[in-house]
Amino acid sequence: MGVITPKPSFFSSFFGGTALTDFLAKLKLVANDSSIGGVVLNVDSPGGCVDLVPETAAKIRAVGKMKPIIAVANTCAASAAYWLAA
C-alpha cells in the first residue's frame, strides 16, 4: 500500500507506504509458516523507489515456488508496485 521505499522513512511513515525491508521480513515469516497455504498481495500503490525492488521481486518468485501467490490491484498497481505484482 502507498509509496514503495526500500526501508522505513519519515516520508513513508507520515504519508503511509510500504518499506520493502519490512515487507521482506513478513514474506520470510509467511514462507516459513506451514499453516499458511497461499499468499494474496493486496496492491494499492503508485509505485516508488526502485531500490530493492528487483531483489524483492526475486524473493516473491522464490516463495511462489513454495506456495501459490496472487496479486490483486486494489485499485492501483503502477511502476514498482506493478513490477512486484507481476
Secondary structure as UniProt FT lines:
FT   STRAND          3..5
FT   HELIX           10..15
FT   STRAND          17..19
FT   HELIX           20..32
FT   TURN            34..35
FT   STRAND          39..45
FT   TURN            51..52
FT   HELIX           53..64
FT   TURN            65..66
FT   STRAND          69..77
FT   HELIX           80..85
//
